[in-house]
């Protein structure tokens, strides 16, 4: 039977750990509420702005001329791919990081004919792609716990746009985690450049009508239905002073919005995953304390019984 003092020390240690995980759960819950509020405020705008970009990629300028732009033009051959991977700075968030890294790796395997891609990492834990899969990391950025302003993605957007326009990359993807609810987050890989209306997963945060984002999806679906395939001619724009100057300013801003929204989605997902992980850890610690307390009581009772038996044996020996 284990020493009761050792069991007491272990119960105390686990109880202290339980207090820590409970505190971390409460902190994560507080950050999660702020992150969810931010992501829901901007999601519809980000998706409708992306619809504008998709429309521009397949329409004329109102004078029957094609609005060609380097960011709207598909390249004949895709040799090099750049992937923006949004992970977390810290651990203790369950399978959040492993899920998005595995999603990115599986997406890469589908394009085995291309050169090995390079990663632009947001969040320190994203560096695992180098350790486990030997992918090259072109740049690495920290990720704040609370994302509040779009300026936080401007350096990343600048690198991506410059590398794409210079020909370093022929395709840019962003791997992020879609926020569904506190218990569910979905890792996704979205094509950012070149802008292509035929790609899947057009929108950020659209994961099904059975969630809070169903309102956003329904709203956007109505817009898509209004401009059906039979009404493509509706997408005609007039540019002043000229298409190139307008698009040079407009498209990079819309790309920045997409990156910002992906970062907000991942941030809300991270805090949700951490809150859930810490909640499970707290419950597990409670169960362990209960089991050890029961074991301690049994050990203590056995020790008392043994002492009583020894006293009785001694008393009987003296009586004889």
C-alpha positions as MATLAB code, in Angstrom:
seq = 'XXXXXXXXXXXXXXXXXXXXXXXXXXXXXXXXXXXXXXXXXXXXXXXXXXXXXXXXXXXXXXXXXXXXXXXXXXXXXXXXXXXXXXXXXXXXXXXXXXXXXXXXXXXXXXXXXXXXXXXXXXXXXXXXXXXXXXXXXXXXXXXXXXXXXXXXXXXXXXXXXXXXXXXXXXXXXXXXXXXXXXXXXXXXXXXXXXXXXXXXXXXXXXXXXXXXXXXXXXXXXXXXXXXXXXXXXXXXXXXXXXXXXXXXXXXXXXXXXXXXXXXXXXXXXXXXXXXXXXXXXXXXXXXXXXXXXXXXXXXXXXXXXXXXXXXXXXXXXXXX';
ca = [
       0.000    0.000    0.000;
       1.397    3.405   -0.951;
       2.578    5.828    1.720;
      -0.259    8.179    2.692;
       2.114   11.161    2.756;
       3.125   10.512   -0.860;
      -0.546   10.347   -1.863;
      -1.246   13.610   -0.038;
       1.630   15.314   -1.865;
       0.340   14.067   -5.196;
      -3.206   15.262   -4.435;
      -1.812   18.681   -3.529;
       0.253   18.836   -6.741;
      -2.684   17.901   -8.964;
      -4.963   20.359   -7.137;
      -2.474   23.152   -7.855;
      -2.383   22.128  -11.511;
      -6.172   22.159  -11.558;
      -6.176   25.753  -10.316;
      -3.784   26.749  -13.104;
      -5.803   25.059  -15.870;
      -9.008   26.584  -14.512;
      -7.452   30.043  -14.566;
      -6.177   29.478  -18.115;
      -9.646   28.332  -19.161;
     -11.180   31.542  -17.818;
      -8.553   33.709  -19.531;
      -9.078   31.858  -22.826;
     -12.851   32.263  -22.484;
     -12.443   36.016  -22.022;
     -10.165   36.317  -25.067;
     -12.468   34.053  -27.064;
     -15.456   36.322  -26.507;
     -13.526   39.322  -27.801;
     -12.173   37.363  -30.764;
     -15.619   36.055  -31.721;
     -17.072   39.547  -31.563;
     -14.330   40.807  -33.895;
     -14.676   37.950  -36.385;
     -18.458   38.231  -36.678;
     -18.314   41.988  -37.196;
     -16.072   41.752  -40.254;
     -16.999   38.406  -41.817;
     -19.819   39.579  -44.090;
     -17.809   42.562  -45.335;
     -14.777   40.371  -46.075;
     -16.853   37.884  -48.031;
     -18.743   40.465  -50.067;
     -15.498   42.266  -50.888;
     -14.109   38.946  -52.096;
     -17.166   38.585  -54.326;
     -16.240   41.922  -55.930;
     -12.737   40.658  -56.626;
     -14.122   37.455  -58.147;
     -16.442   39.509  -60.344;
     -13.524   41.643  -61.523;
     -11.604   38.506  -62.465;
     -14.183   37.597  -65.126;
     -15.674   40.875  -66.368;
     -15.068   43.841  -68.633;
     -14.595   47.479  -67.743;
     -17.904   48.714  -69.122;
     -16.481   49.547  -72.546;
     -16.238   45.983  -73.739;
     -12.555   45.761  -72.832;
     -11.006   43.138  -70.611;
      -9.823   44.452  -67.222;
      -6.533   42.569  -67.165;
      -4.386   42.958  -64.084;
      -1.425   40.876  -62.896;
      -3.344   39.819  -59.806;
      -6.359   38.785  -61.878;
      -4.454   36.842  -64.530;
      -3.908   33.080  -64.317;
      -0.456   31.795  -65.158;
      -0.045   28.989  -67.639;
       2.315   26.988  -65.424;
       2.415   26.841  -61.648;
       5.943   26.040  -60.507;
       6.330   27.586  -57.083;
       3.649   27.895  -54.400;
       3.747   30.089  -51.327;
       1.595   29.157  -48.340;
       0.655   31.528  -45.548;
       0.216   29.320  -42.477;
      -1.632   30.780  -39.491;
      -0.829   28.856  -36.301;
      -0.474   29.939  -32.658;
       2.360   31.423  -30.643;
       1.776   29.115  -27.676;
       0.677   25.535  -27.091;
      -1.923   24.122  -24.688;
      -4.651   24.480  -27.308;
      -5.405   20.839  -28.084;
      -5.054   19.784  -31.704;
      -5.373   23.311  -33.118;
      -1.858   23.533  -34.590;
      -1.540   19.906  -35.701;
      -4.890   20.089  -37.507;
      -3.998   23.112  -39.670;
      -0.456   21.865  -40.350;
      -1.745   18.454  -41.442;
      -4.359   20.168  -43.614;
      -1.664   22.228  -45.338;
       0.562   19.157  -45.799;
      -2.282   17.116  -47.313;
      -3.102   19.984  -49.647;
       0.510   20.064  -50.822;
       0.499   16.325  -51.567;
      -2.304   16.890  -54.071;
       0.099   19.016  -56.146;
       3.106   16.718  -56.095;
       4.260   17.818  -59.575;
       5.052   21.300  -58.338;
       8.246   22.386  -56.601;
       8.417   22.137  -52.830;
       6.411   25.108  -51.516;
       7.638   27.785  -49.163;
       5.815   28.813  -46.017;
       5.176   32.224  -44.549;
       4.469   31.517  -40.893;
       2.203   33.526  -38.606;
       2.634   32.169  -35.079;
       5.712   30.424  -33.654;
       4.137   26.958  -33.590;
       3.884   26.989  -37.381;
       7.635   26.317  -37.541;
       6.780   22.643  -36.980;
       6.433   22.335  -40.776;
      10.206   22.681  -40.989;
      10.900   20.174  -38.216;
       8.534   17.400  -39.304;
       8.060   17.947  -43.057;
      11.269   19.806  -43.985;
       9.449   22.624  -45.773;
      11.301   25.889  -46.269;
      10.180   28.922  -44.280;
      10.517   32.195  -46.194;
       9.352   34.469  -43.361;
       7.989   34.183  -39.840;
       5.748   36.604  -37.959;
       4.451   36.547  -34.369;
       0.701   36.467  -33.780;
      -0.920   38.623  -31.117;
      -3.541   37.124  -28.804;
      -5.947   39.925  -29.646;
      -6.159   41.075  -33.261;
      -7.830   44.460  -33.564;
      -6.444   46.354  -36.560;
      -5.750   45.461  -40.177;
      -2.304   47.060  -39.967;
      -1.125   43.854  -38.270;
      -1.307   41.991  -41.597;
       0.121   44.756  -43.818;
       3.764   43.521  -43.707;
       2.612   40.011  -44.616;
       0.395   41.255  -47.436;
       3.233   43.386  -48.793;
       5.634   40.428  -48.919;
       3.043   38.188  -50.567;
       2.014   40.705  -53.223;
       5.606   41.644  -54.071;
       6.731   38.009  -54.316;
       3.751   37.111  -56.497;
       4.167   40.065  -58.846;
       7.920   39.461  -59.114;
       7.301   35.861  -60.177;
       8.810   34.213  -57.120;
       5.496   32.436  -56.527;
       2.946   31.383  -59.124;
       0.245   30.703  -56.556;
      -0.415   31.924  -53.027;
      -2.485   29.898  -50.551;
      -3.552   30.725  -47.023;
      -3.992   27.937  -44.451;
      -6.170   29.037  -41.562;
      -8.801   27.655  -39.181;
     -12.441   28.573  -39.718;
     -14.342   29.400  -36.562;
     -17.685   27.554  -36.356;
     -18.478   27.607  -32.645;
     -16.726   27.128  -29.323;
     -16.644   23.361  -29.804;
     -15.886   23.165  -33.527;
     -13.192   24.682  -35.718;
     -12.423   23.605  -39.288;
      -8.926   23.878  -40.864;
      -9.038   25.132  -44.451;
      -6.681   26.030  -47.281;
      -7.865   28.854  -49.530;
      -6.334   30.100  -52.776;
      -5.542   33.781  -52.422;
      -3.634   34.459  -55.647;
      -4.239   34.308  -58.533;
      -7.846   35.300  -57.968;
      -9.940   32.572  -59.564;
     -13.728   32.266  -59.411;
     -13.560   28.548  -60.188;
     -11.686   27.670  -56.996;
     -13.514   26.036  -54.125;
     -13.865   27.527  -50.642;
     -14.450   31.031  -51.978;
     -15.405   32.564  -48.658;
     -13.977   32.806  -45.176;
     -16.138   31.700  -42.293;
     -18.757   30.019  -44.488;
     -18.946   26.480  -43.155;
     -22.626   25.575  -43.183;
     -26.117   26.856  -42.510;
     -26.421   25.083  -39.167;
     -24.152   27.593  -37.428;
     -24.156   31.265  -36.536;
     -22.477   32.055  -39.848;
     -25.519   30.704  -41.674;
     -26.881   34.249  -41.798;
     -23.781   35.390  -43.672;
     -23.960   32.473  -46.083;
     -27.635   33.036  -46.798;
     -27.005   36.721  -47.473;
     -24.127   36.016  -49.847;
     -26.017   33.209  -51.601;
     -28.818   35.658  -52.383;
     -26.283   38.011  -53.946;
     -24.860   35.170  -56.015;
     -28.319   34.090  -57.128;
     -29.164   37.618  -58.195;
     -26.199   37.636  -60.526;
     -26.545   34.167  -61.992;
     -24.596   32.691  -64.880;
     -27.200   34.022  -67.306;
     -26.624   37.571  -66.114;
     -22.840   37.869  -66.321;
     -23.199   40.998  -68.398;
     -24.341   42.822  -65.251;
     -20.734   42.804  -64.025;
     -19.529   45.801  -65.986;
     -17.619   48.512  -64.212;
     -16.580   52.018  -65.154;
     -13.148   53.010  -63.890;
     -11.912   56.550  -63.353;
      -9.307   57.652  -64.258;
      -8.482   54.218  -65.778;
      -8.803   50.520  -64.850;
      -5.121   49.937  -64.061;
      -4.789   52.802  -61.583;
      -8.005   51.853  -59.787;
      -7.159   48.142  -59.613;
      -3.592   48.844  -58.478;
      -5.060   50.492  -55.401;
      -8.181   48.393  -54.915;
      -7.081   44.776  -55.285;
      -4.193   44.868  -52.775;
      -6.565   46.401  -50.208;
      -9.065   43.583  -50.761;
      -6.292   40.979  -50.436;
      -5.337   42.589  -47.119;
      -8.957   42.265  -45.979;
      -8.899   38.551  -46.782;
      -5.702   38.008  -44.802;
      -7.059   40.026  -41.900;
     -10.276   37.996  -41.838;
      -8.352   34.701  -42.018;
      -6.270   35.871  -39.049;
      -9.421   36.782  -37.102;
     -10.965   33.380  -37.873;
      -7.838   31.577  -36.689;
      -7.603   33.735  -33.586;
     -11.170   32.937  -32.521;
     -10.550   29.259  -33.263;
      -7.328   29.210  -31.237;
      -8.896   30.696  -28.113;
     -11.882   28.363  -28.449;
      -9.575   25.348  -28.771;
      -7.504   26.480  -25.785;
     -10.586   27.030  -23.636;
     -11.863   23.548  -24.508;
      -8.448   21.969  -23.849;
      -8.094   23.664  -20.473;
     -11.656   22.704  -19.546;
     -10.870   19.060  -20.301;
      -7.614   19.307  -18.339;
      -9.468   20.762  -15.344;
     -12.042   17.956  -15.459;
      -9.286   15.363  -15.758;
      -7.470   16.852  -12.737;
     -10.691   16.773  -10.717;
     -11.206   13.098  -11.577;
      -7.628   12.288  -10.598;
      -8.013   14.112   -7.261;
     -11.225   12.188   -6.565;
      -9.547    8.860   -7.351;
      -6.469    9.685   -5.281;
      -8.624   10.866   -2.380;
     -10.466    7.551   -2.422;
      -7.147    5.690   -2.607;
      -5.787    7.824    0.237;
      -8.795    7.029    2.420;
      -8.387    3.320    1.717;
      -4.654    3.495    2.516;
      -5.323    5.422    5.704;
      -8.034    2.983    6.748;
      -5.732    0.038    6.057;
      -2.992    1.635    8.122;
      -5.410    2.221   11.029;
      -6.708   -1.344   10.792;
      -3.149   -2.665   10.785;
      -2.273   -0.608   13.860;
      -5.386   -1.853   15.707;
      -4.471   -5.432   14.799;
      -0.927   -4.932   16.144;
      -2.228   -3.400   19.402;
      -4.690   -6.254   19.856;
      -1.975   -8.831   19.197;
       0.285   -7.145   21.775;
      -2.522   -6.985   24.363;
      -3.279  -10.695   23.853;
       0.392  -11.565   24.240;
       0.600   -9.683   27.555;
      -2.605  -11.292   28.793;
      -1.112  -14.733   28.274;
];
